[in-house]
Amino acid sequence: MFDCPHPLRHAIVAVIENGDRILMVERAATDTYPGYWSAVTGGLDGDETQEQACVREVAEEVGLKVRPVRKLWESLTRGGHFVLHWWQCELVGDDKVTPEPSEVSDWRWVKASDLHEVPIMFSDSRWFYAEIYPQTRRP
């Protein structure tokens, strides 16, 4: 039906919860969209599952261990290059963030009720945290 010049790629968005807080990272200057704040994101490698990608990407980008709880949402990026799979992830172990400098320039734990105060964020992320997350998240 549509003539797409490139195949869609799949990526995860790991919504890492630590009590009533969510980890937000600022994308590094060498990453795509530097300065934007988001959850940990990344593409799927080879035949790995979405859950495996969540665990791997979180370990690589911020040095944390997580357990994917469940998929919350699926969306298409504005440019239509990626299908994003949004996952609720539970922190396993301590919350000591060790950012990978080539991907993360800053980070913070933010209460879900304060996410509107995060400075530069993708519009679909703002919409997710305002409209989707409160309806789909389970304690």
GROMACS elastic network, one bead per residue, 0.5 to 0.9 nm:
[ bonds ]
;  ai    aj funct       b0    kb
    3     6     6  0.89580   500
    4     7     6  0.68962   500
    4     8     6  0.85840   500
    6     9     6  0.89232   500
    6    81     6  0.78353   500
    7    81     6  0.77596   500
    7    82     6  0.89656   500
    8    80     6  0.73940   500
    8    81     6  0.54736   500
    8    82     6  0.55088   500
    8    83     6  0.67413   500
    9    43     6  0.74967   500
    9    44     6  0.82420   500
    9    81     6  0.63552   500
    9    83     6  0.62526   500
    9    84     6  0.87456   500
   10    42     6  0.85929   500
   10    43     6  0.59245   500
   10    44     6  0.61929   500
   10    50     6  0.89098   500
   10    81     6  0.85773   500
   10    82     6  0.53688   500
   10    84     6  0.61198   500
   10    85     6  0.74888   500
   11    41     6  0.68506   500
   11    42     6  0.52359   500
   11    44     6  0.56461   500
   11    50     6  0.79475   500
   11    53     6  0.82068   500
   11    82     6  0.65049   500
   11    83     6  0.62309   500
   11    84     6  0.50368   500
   11    85     6  0.61681   500
   11    86     6  0.87216   500
   12    40     6  0.81678   500
   12    41     6  0.54687   500
   12    42     6  0.55616   500
   12    43     6  0.62851   500
   12    44     6  0.72566   500
   12    50     6  0.65279   500
   12    51     6  0.85438   500
   12    53     6  0.68504   500
   12    54     6  0.63561   500
   12    57     6  0.85238   500
   12    83     6  0.83880   500
   12    84     6  0.55506   500
   12    86     6  0.59126   500
   12    87     6  0.71152   500
   13    38     6  0.86296   500
   13    39     6  0.61911   500
   13    40     6  0.58723   500
   13    42     6  0.69809   500
   13    54     6  0.74033   500
   13    84     6  0.65692   500
   13    85     6  0.59184   500
   13    87     6  0.60018   500
   13    88     6  0.86191   500
   14    39     6  0.59791   500
   14    40     6  0.53069   500
   14    41     6  0.61709   500
   14    42     6  0.87270   500
   14    54     6  0.58210   500
   14    55     6  0.85501   500
   14    57     6  0.83125   500
   14    58     6  0.73386   500
   14    68     6  0.80101   500
   14    85     6  0.85038   500
   14    86     6  0.62759   500
   14    87     6  0.51670   500
   14    88     6  0.63950   500
   14    89     6  0.61147   500
   15    22     6  0.66747   500
   15    23     6  0.71819   500
   15    24     6  0.85355   500
   15    39     6  0.57603   500
   15    40     6  0.71676   500
   15    41     6  0.89969   500
   15    86     6  0.70306   500
   15    87     6  0.58026   500
   15    89     6  0.56113   500
   15    90     6  0.83768   500
   16    21     6  0.83093   500
   16    22     6  0.55114   500
   16    23     6  0.56066   500
   16    24     6  0.84453   500
   16    39     6  0.74455   500
   16    40     6  0.79859   500
   16    58     6  0.86795   500
   16    66     6  0.74331   500
   16    68     6  0.87285   500
   16    87     6  0.83447   500
   16    88     6  0.64426   500
   16    90     6  0.59176   500
   16    91     6  0.63990   500
   17    20     6  0.69177   500
   17    21     6  0.57516   500
   17    23     6  0.67513   500
   17    88     6  0.73600   500
   17    89     6  0.61232   500
   17    90     6  0.53874   500
   17    91     6  0.61015   500
   17   109     6  0.88441   500
   18    21     6  0.51780   500
   18    22     6  0.61855   500
   18    23     6  0.77684   500
   18    90     6  0.69460   500
   18    91     6  0.59150   500
   18    95     6  0.76290   500
   18   109     6  0.80424   500
   19    22     6  0.80906   500
   19    90     6  0.89449   500
   19    91     6  0.88476   500
   19   111     6  0.88630   500
   20   110     6  0.82480   500
   20   111     6  0.56925   500
   20   112     6  0.66031   500
   20   113     6  0.88076   500
   21   109     6  0.56453   500
   21   112     6  0.59181   500
   21   113     6  0.88348   500
   22    39     6  0.81225   500
   22   108     6  0.82456   500
   22   109     6  0.54047   500
   22   110     6  0.52421   500
   22   111     6  0.61744   500
   22   112     6  0.64328   500
   22   115     6  0.86713   500
   23    38     6  0.84670   500
   23    39     6  0.64014   500
   23    40     6  0.79607   500
   23   107     6  0.71217   500
   23   108     6  0.58919   500
   23   110     6  0.63074   500
   23   111     6  0.88876   500
   24    37     6  0.62573   500
   24    38     6  0.53626   500
   24    40     6  0.72598   500
   24   106     6  0.86069   500
   24   107     6  0.56285   500
   24   108     6  0.55072   500
   24   109     6  0.62213   500
   24   110     6  0.69057   500
   24   118     6  0.86115   500
   25    28     6  0.89942   500
   25    36     6  0.81829   500
   25    37     6  0.53523   500
   25    38     6  0.54990   500
   25    39     6  0.60172   500
   25    40     6  0.66832   500
   25    62     6  0.87337   500
   25    99     6  0.87598   500
   25   104     6  0.62151   500
   25   105     6  0.74991   500
   25   106     6  0.58136   500
   25   108     6  0.65812   500
   25   109     6  0.88206   500
   26    34     6  0.74627   500
   26    35     6  0.56236   500
   26    36     6  0.55352   500
   26    38     6  0.65526   500
   26    39     6  0.86812   500
   26   103     6  0.84018   500
   26   104     6  0.56571   500
   26   105     6  0.55704   500
   26   106     6  0.50231   500
   26   107     6  0.59061   500
   26   108     6  0.87176   500
   26   120     6  0.88332   500
   27    30     6  0.81835   500
   27    31     6  0.61392   500
   27    32     6  0.74393   500
   27    33     6  0.67940   500
   27    35     6  0.52691   500
   27    36     6  0.55511   500
   27    37     6  0.62509   500
   27    38     6  0.76144   500
   27   102     6  0.86621   500
   27   103     6  0.58415   500
   27   105     6  0.59007   500
   27   106     6  0.75168   500
   28    31     6  0.52266   500
   28    32     6  0.80051   500
   28    33     6  0.82392   500
   28    34     6  0.52086   500
   28    35     6  0.65055   500
   28    36     6  0.85200   500
   28   101     6  0.67827   500
   28   102     6  0.59877   500
   28   106     6  0.78199   500
   29    32     6  0.78459   500
   29    33     6  0.79642   500
   29    35     6  0.68979   500
   29   102     6  0.76863   500
   29   103     6  0.79209   500
   29   104     6  0.83997   500
   29   105     6  0.73716   500
   30    33     6  0.87276   500
   30    34     6  0.68472   500
   30   101     6  0.89689   500
   30   102     6  0.60907   500
   30   103     6  0.70101   500
   31    34     6  0.56807   500
   31   102     6  0.68928   500
   31   103     6  0.56922   500
   31   104     6  0.81628   500
   32   103     6  0.88862   500
   33    36     6  0.59808   500
   34    37     6  0.86318   500
   34   103     6  0.89603   500
   34   105     6  0.87328   500
   35   105     6  0.80357   500
   35   120     6  0.70909   500
   35   121     6  0.87664   500
   36   119     6  0.81584   500
   36   120     6  0.51302   500
   36   121     6  0.53456   500
   36   122     6  0.71095   500
   37   106     6  0.88426   500
   37   107     6  0.84007   500
   37   118     6  0.72099   500
   37   119     6  0.74673   500
   37   120     6  0.58250   500
   37   121     6  0.50401   500
   37   122     6  0.76280   500
   38    41     6  0.77730   500
   38   120     6  0.87883   500
   38   121     6  0.63572   500
   38   122     6  0.74933   500
   38   125     6  0.71924   500
   39   125     6  0.86177   500
   40    54     6  0.84595   500
   40    57     6  0.71927   500
   40    58     6  0.63557   500
   40    61     6  0.72154   500
   40    62     6  0.81113   500
   41    54     6  0.80243   500
   41    57     6  0.69255   500
   41    58     6  0.80268   500
   41    61     6  0.87435   500
   41    84     6  0.87525   500
   42    53     6  0.75293   500
   42    54     6  0.80054   500
   42    57     6  0.60799   500
   42    58     6  0.88317   500
   43    53     6  0.73089   500
   43    57     6  0.82558   500
   43    82     6  0.87469   500
   43    84     6  0.89581   500
   44    47     6  0.77353   500
   44    48     6  0.63607   500
   44    49     6  0.73923   500
   44    50     6  0.68802   500
   44    52     6  0.84861   500
   44    53     6  0.56180   500
   44    54     6  0.87748   500
   44    57     6  0.89725   500
   45    48     6  0.58130   500
   45    49     6  0.86002   500
   45    53     6  0.72881   500
   46    49     6  0.89355   500
   48    51     6  0.80514   500
   48    52     6  0.59041   500
   48    53     6  0.64374   500
   49    52     6  0.51062   500
   49    53     6  0.62147   500
   49    54     6  0.86908   500
   50    53     6  0.50152   500
   50    54     6  0.62618   500
   50    55     6  0.88317   500
   50    68     6  0.89578   500
   50    85     6  0.75502   500
   50    87     6  0.85349   500
   51    54     6  0.51353   500
   51    55     6  0.64921   500
   51    56     6  0.87454   500
   51    67     6  0.81479   500
   51    68     6  0.58570   500
   51    69     6  0.87267   500
   51    70     6  0.86785   500
   51    71     6  0.89389   500
   51    87     6  0.81337   500
   52    55     6  0.52266   500
   52    56     6  0.61432   500
   52    57     6  0.85141   500
   52    68     6  0.85133   500
   53    56     6  0.50819   500
   53    57     6  0.58111   500
   53    58     6  0.82955   500
   54    57     6  0.53756   500
   54    58     6  0.60444   500
   54    59     6  0.85083   500
   54    66     6  0.78306   500
   54    67     6  0.82602   500
   54    68     6  0.68443   500
   54    87     6  0.77193   500
   54    89     6  0.79729   500
   55    58     6  0.54650   500
   55    59     6  0.62392   500
   55    60     6  0.86843   500
   55    64     6  0.85629   500
   55    65     6  0.67629   500
   55    66     6  0.58929   500
   55    67     6  0.69214   500
   55    68     6  0.73625   500
   55    89     6  0.88143   500
   56    59     6  0.52142   500
   56    60     6  0.60919   500
   56    61     6  0.85714   500
   56    65     6  0.87848   500
   57    60     6  0.50538   500
   57    61     6  0.59029   500
   57    62     6  0.81876   500
   57    63     6  0.89925   500
   58    61     6  0.53247   500
   58    62     6  0.56521   500
   58    63     6  0.64244   500
   58    64     6  0.59709   500
   58    65     6  0.69795   500
   58    66     6  0.73006   500
   59    62     6  0.57387   500
   59    64     6  0.50491   500
   59    65     6  0.60867   500
   59    66     6  0.81701   500
   60    63     6  0.58574   500
   60    64     6  0.82220   500
   60    99     6  0.82535   500
   60   100     6  0.68915   500
   61    64     6  0.83244   500
   61    98     6  0.78145   500
   61    99     6  0.56846   500
   61   100     6  0.50226   500
   61   101     6  0.83255   500
   61   102     6  0.87289   500
   61   103     6  0.64990   500
   61   104     6  0.68611   500
   62    96     6  0.86836   500
   62    97     6  0.53894   500
   62   100     6  0.61058   500
   62   104     6  0.77788   500
   62   107     6  0.88794   500
   63    96     6  0.78754   500
   63    97     6  0.59843   500
   63    98     6  0.50415   500
   63    99     6  0.65863   500
   63   100     6  0.78958   500
   64    91     6  0.74922   500
   64    92     6  0.77592   500
   64    93     6  0.80297   500
   64    94     6  0.77376   500
   64    95     6  0.69496   500
   64    96     6  0.71944   500
   64    97     6  0.63796   500
   64    98     6  0.75543   500
   65    90     6  0.86403   500
   65    91     6  0.62368   500
   65    92     6  0.53035   500
   65    93     6  0.67638   500
   65    94     6  0.82919   500
   65    95     6  0.87754   500
   66    89     6  0.59497   500
   66    90     6  0.54085   500
   66    92     6  0.50563   500
   66    93     6  0.82117   500
   67    88     6  0.86770   500
   67    89     6  0.54601   500
   67    90     6  0.51348   500
   67    91     6  0.65313   500
   67    92     6  0.65804   500
   68    71     6  0.80308   500
   68    87     6  0.64999   500
   68    88     6  0.60435   500
   68    90     6  0.62553   500
   68    91     6  0.88838   500
   69    87     6  0.71643   500
   69    88     6  0.54686   500
   69    89     6  0.53425   500
   69    90     6  0.64770   500
   70    86     6  0.87570   500
   70    87     6  0.57555   500
   70    88     6  0.55380   500
   70    89     6  0.74212   500
   70   137     6  0.88142   500
   71    74     6  0.81071   500
   71    85     6  0.70179   500
   71    86     6  0.58561   500
   71    88     6  0.62164   500
   71    89     6  0.89828   500
   72    85     6  0.78249   500
   72    86     6  0.55132   500
   72    87     6  0.55140   500
   72    88     6  0.64364   500
   72   132     6  0.79229   500
   72   133     6  0.73671   500
   72   136     6  0.59347   500
   72   137     6  0.69743   500
   73    84     6  0.81542   500
   73    85     6  0.61826   500
   73    86     6  0.50863   500
   73    87     6  0.73289   500
   73   128     6  0.84618   500
   73   132     6  0.75682   500
   73   133     6  0.85508   500
   73   136     6  0.81898   500
   74    83     6  0.69369   500
   74    84     6  0.55283   500
   74    86     6  0.59820   500
   75    82     6  0.83874   500
   75    83     6  0.57295   500
   75    84     6  0.51563   500
   75    85     6  0.68256   500
   75    86     6  0.80849   500
   75   124     6  0.85747   500
   76    79     6  0.80704   500
   76    80     6  0.58427   500
   76    81     6  0.75302   500
   76    82     6  0.58629   500
   76    84     6  0.59465   500
   76    85     6  0.89896   500
   77    80     6  0.50436   500
   77    81     6  0.62688   500
   77    82     6  0.55232   500
   77    83     6  0.64669   500
   77    84     6  0.69924   500
   77   124     6  0.80437   500
   78    81     6  0.78358   500
   78    82     6  0.86627   500
   78   124     6  0.82586   500
   79    82     6  0.79503   500
   80    83     6  0.76540   500
   88   137     6  0.72178   500
   88   138     6  0.87466   500
   91    94     6  0.76329   500
   91    95     6  0.73222   500
   92    95     6  0.82827   500
   94    97     6  0.87100   500
   97   107     6  0.80462   500
   97   108     6  0.89691   500
   99   102     6  0.86655   500
   99   103     6  0.77049   500
   99   104     6  0.57073   500
   99   105     6  0.74448   500
   99   106     6  0.76030   500
   99   107     6  0.78542   500
  100   103     6  0.56291   500
  100   104     6  0.56956   500
  100   105     6  0.80344   500
  101   104     6  0.51939   500
  101   105     6  0.58604   500
  101   106     6  0.86981   500
  102   105     6  0.76479   500
  104   107     6  0.73543   500
  110   113     6  0.81832   500
  110   114     6  0.63974   500
  110   115     6  0.64062   500
  110   118     6  0.84474   500
  111   114     6  0.52171   500
  111   115     6  0.65930   500
  112   115     6  0.54271   500
  112   116     6  0.85173   500
  112   129     6  0.76107   500
  112   134     6  0.88823   500
  113   116     6  0.74302   500
  113   130     6  0.89481   500
  114   117     6  0.56323   500
  114   118     6  0.75959   500
  115   118     6  0.54751   500
  115   126     6  0.79289   500
  115   129     6  0.73255   500
  115   130     6  0.84242   500
  116   119     6  0.80424   500
  116   126     6  0.71979   500
  116   129     6  0.84211   500
  116   130     6  0.80569   500
  118   121     6  0.69114   500
  121   124     6  0.84143   500
  121   125     6  0.66066   500
  121   126     6  0.66790   500
  122   125     6  0.52210   500
  122   126     6  0.64841   500
  122   127     6  0.87933   500
  123   126     6  0.51066   500
  123   127     6  0.62233   500
  123   128     6  0.85768   500
  124   128     6  0.60162   500
  124   129     6  0.86871   500
  125   129     6  0.62239   500
  125   130     6  0.85059   500
  126   129     6  0.53416   500
  126   130     6  0.61064   500
  126   131     6  0.84203   500
  127   130     6  0.51242   500
  127   131     6  0.56924   500
  127   132     6  0.72036   500
  127   133     6  0.89112   500
  128   131     6  0.54330   500
  128   133     6  0.58415   500
  128   134     6  0.87231   500
  129   132     6  0.60852   500
  129   133     6  0.50205   500
  129   134     6  0.70719   500
  130   133     6  0.66773   500
  130   134     6  0.69750   500
  131   134     6  0.63257   500
  131   135     6  0.69192   500
  132   135     6  0.53771   500
  132   136     6  0.61066   500
  132   137     6  0.83062   500
  133   136     6  0.52821   500
  133   137     6  0.55803   500
  134   137     6  0.58989   500
  134   138     6  0.87239   500
  135   138     6  0.85721   500
